[in-house]
C-alpha cells in the first residue's frame, strides 16, 4: 500500500499553497476530494499563460497541482450545501482549509463543530499569519509574506531595490510544511487511539523556518541581514562571469577552496582557516574575477566538478527541464493523452523517490464538479435529491 492509501482528505483550499499540500498527499495514495464553490471556484483555475484554458477553468496554475483529485462543487453558504459537506466530513480523515481565520467557524464548520461529529478528524488550517496573534485576520499571498518576513529586504544587491524570488517559494514552502504537519498528525492519531487534532499553519511562521540560519544570526549579533546579491562571506562561493555567461561556484569548505586555488595555479592564495578567508575576501574576489573569464562556463563546470568543487552554469528553466538529469529522475510526470490537452499535460510529481509504492499520478486534473454526482451518490443522496440540488444551484457538475 502507498503511505496514505485509504485516507480520505477533504480539500477546500484555493490558489497555490493549500492545493499543493493536498496534491502531495494525493501523489502518495490519499483520496483527495477538492471542494469548490460552484459560483466562485478556485481562482487558480483562471490563471496561466493560455487564455483559452483560463476561460474554461483549467489554467496551468490549477493544473500543476490538481492531479489525483476528485472535483466536487458545493455552495457551503447554503443550508443544503453545508449539510452535504457535513455528511462528507463524517467520512474524512483530514480536512484542509486556507481561508481567513474564523471563516469556517462562521459557517458552523470550525474544528470544535466538526470534532463532535468526527473525533478522529485531522483539521488543518493554513493562513497568511496563523490562527492567533494580532494580525490573524489579515490576508496575504506569497508576495506579501516575502515582503513582510524580511526575505525581500535581504534579496538582491541594493537595499533600495528589494527583490522577490522568481518562483512563489512561500506558497510551496507552506504547502510542503502543511503536508508534513498533516503526516505528523496522522501518525500521532495512530499512536493516540484515534484522537484527531487541529493543525494551525502560518505562512509567516514557515517563512521564518526557511530563514533559520539568518534568524539565529540575528539573535546572536542583533544585525538584520543586508542584501548581498550573489556574494557570500567567502569569495570562493558566489557568481562569477566566465568568458561567455555567468556561473555559480561553491568552493565552500577549506578543502575545496584549497583545491580551487591549486587548480588555478595560485597556491599562495590557499588559506588555513576561515577567518583568513574572511579577511581576504576583496583580494580573492579580484583574482577570481580575472581567472574565471579565461574559460567558458561549461568548461569550468566540467573542470571544477571533476575536482569535487561544485559549479553550475546559470541556466534558464527550460534548459534545466531538458537536461538529461531531469529526464533520469521521477520529478516530472506526463500523462498519456494528446499534446496540448489536459489528458496529456506534464507536471511535477515529487522531489523524492521510494523503492516501493512511492508517489505517482494516475488521474489528470478534473473540470469543476466532475465528481459531484458520484460523491453525493456514495453519501446516500438519491437521484431526485441530487437533481433538486442541481436545480437550486447548491451543487454543480
DOSEDREN-913546 format. One line per 4 residues: their letters; for each residue x, y, z of C-alpha. Coordinates in steps of 0.02 Angstrom, whole numbers. Example, Ala and Ser with C-alpha at 12.3 -4.5 7.8 and 13.67 -1.06 7.14 Angstrom:
REM DOSEDREN-913546
AS	615 -225 390; 684 -53 357
REM end
This chain:
REM DOSEDREN-913546
XXXX	0 0 0; 51 180 -28; 81 285 130; -88 375 126
XXXX	-193 243 41; -367 227 119; -355 401 196; -489 523 137
XXXX	-439 707 126; -567 845 100; -479 992 20; -566 1161 22
XXXX	-407 1260 -14; -376 1377 -159; -235 1460 -257; -65 1375 -228
XXXX	-9 1334 -51; -157 1232 12; -190 1140 -151; -5 1095 -159
XXXX	-15 1015 13; -164 908 -39; -78 868 -204; 72 795 -111
XXXX	-41 683 -8; -132 631 -167; 30 575 -251; 55 454 -107
XXXX	-114 372 -117; -234 484 -19; -410 501 -88; -421 689 -108
XXXX	-590 770 -140; -573 952 -187; -723 1059 -138; -757 1221 -231
XXXX	-899 1346 -234; -992 1323 -399; -1011 1513 -410; -835 1556 -354
XXXX	-713 1415 -395; -527 1410 -357; -453 1568 -434; -303 1467 -494
XXXX	-418 1390 -624; -415 1555 -719; -229 1589 -706; -94 1541 -830
XXXX	-17 1588 -999; -153 1503 -1103; -305 1616 -1101; -417 1486 -1183
XXXX	-379 1364 -1043; -408 1501 -914; -579 1533 -989; -633 1353 -962
XXXX	-565 1347 -785; -412 1241 -823; -270 1367 -808; -95 1300 -781
XXXX	-86 1372 -605; -226 1250 -564; -168 1106 -674; 3 1096 -595
XXXX	-64 1031 -430; -238 962 -465; -196 786 -522; -260 634 -424
XXXX	-403 739 -352; -590 724 -374; -686 887 -400; -848 921 -307
XXXX	-939 1088 -323; -1044 1135 -170; -1104 1305 -107; -1061 1291 77
XXXX	-1153 1452 118; -1320 1367 89; -1401 1254 220; -1413 1110 97
XXXX	-1232 1134 44; -1173 1138 224; -1270 978 261; -1188 890 112
XXXX	-1018 948 173; -1051 886 349; -1102 715 284; -943 710 180
XXXX	-834 762 326; -908 622 431; -814 505 314; -650 602 312
XXXX	-481 578 395; -415 751 352; -496 920 319; -390 1059 243
XXXX	-441 1242 226; -345 1402 191; -471 1541 215; -460 1687 336
XXXX	-462 1626 518; -641 1620 580; -720 1599 409; -764 1415 432
XXXX	-816 1440 613; -944 1566 548; -1014 1429 434; -1025 1305 577
XXXX	-880 1208 503; -746 1252 630; -638 1123 718; -745 1116 876
XXXX	-901 1091 769; -825 950 670; -734 857 808; -901 823 895
XXXX	-959 732 739; -792 655 691; -673 643 841; -533 570 735
XXXX	-529 712 609; -366 800 573; -417 980 540; -278 1080 457
XXXX	-294 1267 435; -173 1371 332; -173 1561 333; -53 1703 299
XXXX	-18 1746 481; -92 1600 577; -247 1575 683; -182 1676 831
XXXX	-97 1844 857; -144 2024 818; -128 2001 628; -227 1838 619
XXXX	-366 1912 512; -252 1994 385; -246 1919 211; -88 1880 115
XXXX	-13 1787 -30; 163 1732 -72; 224 1907 -117; 150 1983 41
XXXX	239 1856 150; 402 1881 56; 385 2067 90; 331 2051 273
XXXX	455 1917 325; 613 2009 277; 651 1895 130; 636 2035 1
XXXX	742 2152 106; 886 2029 104; 869 1981 -80; 958 2073 -219
XXXX	1111 2185 -207; 1036 2355 -169; 943 2398 -7; 841 2524 -106
XXXX	782 2391 -230; 718 2237 -137; 678 2085 -243; 557 1941 -226
XXXX	604 1767 -280; 555 1725 -458; 453 1573 -403; 317 1579 -268
XXXX	428 1493 -140; 323 1543 11; 169 1460 -62; 259 1298 -98
XXXX	357 1303 65; 193 1325 160; 111 1185 60; 256 1068 94
XXXX	253 1111 279; 65 1083 282; 83 909 207; 220 869 333
XXXX	113 931 478; -36 826 421; 77 674 409; 136 704 586
XXXX	-43 724 648; -98 562 565; 49 469 643; 6 545 811
XXXX	-177 493 790; -124 314 755; -24 313 917; -153 402 1023
XXXX	-301 288 999; -379 379 852; -395 553 926; -393 693 798
XXXX	-306 861 807; -308 1041 749; -157 1096 648; -126 1283 626
XXXX	-2 1327 487; 55 1507 462; 142 1560 302; 240 1689 402
XXXX	297 1556 525; 352 1447 380; 450 1592 306; 545 1610 469
XXXX	581 1423 470; 652 1438 295; 767 1577 357; 828 1481 510
XXXX	1014 1521 489; 976 1706 466; 860 1707 617; 993 1625 725
XXXX	1122 1751 667; 1008 1898 704; 976 1843 883; 1163 1816 905
XXXX	1229 1982 840; 1072 2091 830; 1100 2135 647; 968 2111 513
XXXX	1041 2030 357; 1080 2151 217; 1056 2110 34; 1214 2027 -31
XXXX	1160 1984 -207; 1259 1835 -269; 1403 1861 -147; 1442 1757 6
XXXX	1552 1777 158; 1690 1682 68; 1749 1741 -103; 1764 1563 -168
XXXX	1574 1549 -157; 1470 1656 -274; 1426 1703 -452; 1566 1742 -574
XXXX	1570 1788 -757; 1650 1658 -868; 1709 1701 -1044; 1531 1682 -1108
XXXX	1396 1678 -971; 1388 1687 -781; 1406 1535 -669; 1393 1493 -485
XXXX	1544 1422 -395; 1542 1348 -220; 1714 1303 -155; 1635 1306 16
XXXX	1748 1219 141; 1934 1233 171; 1975 1079 70; 1876 1139 -81
XXXX	1949 1314 -78; 2124 1239 -72; 2084 1131 -224; 2018 1282 -318
XXXX	2170 1389 -288; 2289 1249 -336; 2187 1215 -493; 2206 1399 -538
XXXX	2393 1391 -504; 2380 1505 -352; 2448 1401 -210; 2490 1566 -124
XXXX	2303 1604 -104; 2263 1445 -5; 2201 1489 170; 2223 1386 328
XXXX	2065 1439 419; 1901 1527 382; 1950 1687 471; 2090 1710 345
XXXX	1962 1686 206; 1850 1821 280; 1995 1943 292; 2050 1911 111
XXXX	1878 1923 29; 1915 2076 -78; 2085 2012 -135; 2017 1839 -179
XXXX	1868 1912 -272; 1983 2017 -382; 2090 1866 -427; 1940 1754 -463
XXXX	1855 1888 -570; 2003 1883 -688; 2037 1696 -682; 1860 1637 -720
XXXX	1849 1742 -878; 1979 1629 -957; 1859 1485 -999; 1677 1459 -1043
XXXX	1553 1420 -904; 1527 1244 -974; 1714 1212 -969; 1727 1274 -789
XXXX	1576 1169 -740; 1658 1010 -805; 1830 1053 -739; 1780 1104 -564
XXXX	1653 965 -539; 1787 839 -591; 1891 905 -445; 1747 893 -321
XXXX	1711 1080 -324; 1525 1119 -352; 1496 1231 -502; 1347 1264 -616
XXXX	1317 1373 -766; 1167 1487 -739; 1026 1400 -832; 852 1453 -881
XXXX	706 1345 -825; 685 1268 -998; 869 1220 -1003; 856 1138 -832
XXXX	699 1042 -878; 778 975 -1038; 938 920 -952; 972 733 -950
XXXX	974 733 -761; 792 785 -756; 747 650 -880; 831 521 -768
XXXX	734 569 -612; 549 545 -572; 512 727 -529; 411 755 -689
XXXX	257 660 -747; 174 667 -917; 1 593 -938; -27 483 -1089
XXXX	-153 593 -1181; -127 704 -1330; -8 851 -1329; -95 1014 -1289
XXXX	-233 930 -1188; -258 912 -1002; -251 723 -1026; -76 740 -1098
XXXX	-6 875 -984; 159 871 -891; 177 923 -710; 291 893 -562
XXXX	267 735 -462; 381 733 -309; 554 786 -256; 597 611 -197
XXXX	577 430 -247; 539 273 -147; 596 97 -184; 421 30 -159
XXXX	248 109 -181; 310 287 -198; 223 441 -268; 130 426 -433
XXXX	-3 515 -535; -147 416 -608; -283 544 -645; -263 713 -732
XXXX	-345 870 -663; -535 874 -667; -661 1002 -727; -760 1093 -593
XXXX	-887 974 -515; -838 824 -620; -865 703 -474; -1004 794 -381
XXXX	-1142 672 -426; -1033 520 -394; -978 578 -221; -1152 632 -165
XXXX	-1223 467 -226; -1097 375 -118; -1155 479 31; -1332 414 6
XXXX	-1411 555 -93; -1546 493 -211; -1552 545 -395; -1704 653 -356
XXXX	-1613 741 -214; -1461 772 -324; -1570 842 -463; -1652 958 -337
XXXX	-1481 1020 -277; -1426 1048 -456; -1582 1145 -500; -1564 1258 -347
XXXX	-1380 1293 -386; -1317 1218 -223; -1206 1099 -321; -1137 1092 -498
X	-1075 955 -609
REM end
